[in-house]
Amino acid sequence: MEKVLLFFLQGIPEVTGTIALSLAFAGVPLRWGIITAVGTVLTIITYIIRLLPLTFGLHTVATALLLAFFIAKTTRISSVKSIIAAFMSFATLLMLELAINKLFFAVTKLDPQVVISNNFLWKLIGLPQAILMILFAVLVSKFKKPDGEAWKVEFPFF
């Protein structure tokens, strides 16, 4: 149960940041209620995919495609632009993960296998990248002015 909770503790902010950055890249205004709700649902779907006996890493591709599908269906952004925005966001996440992990292990001099086996510490290392993804989304949306008419679906509670 602890592993599941830790997954969601790190996963929800990370996926929320990834969604927000994808929307910012696509020029869609950030509506945090929708982003958080979809981030939570997409994290649950990602967790379920990770439980399946599939090749490791397939959950990332599936999540990116689901994110692109969400953007294409709920906004006026084309499918191609949605895919590009989703994969740009995941590429940013990948670079952040590599940079933060390299920095962490260089500073602490800890053995990576020891840290990976400690689920709490391993998930804790992932929180800075989640926070940075959200900050990057806010910055991108400030510099790339969002189109106020980009959302084509109105959500009643957000």
Buried (B, 14 or more C-beta within 10 A) or exposed (E): EEEEEBBBBBBBBBBBBBBBBBBBBBBBBBBEEBBBBBBBBBBBBBBEBBEEEEEEEEBBEBBBBBBBBBBBEBBBBEEEBBBBBBBBBBEBBEEBBEEBBEEBBEEEEEEEEEBEEEEEBBBBBBBBBBBBBBEBBEEBBEEEEBBEEBBEEEEEEE
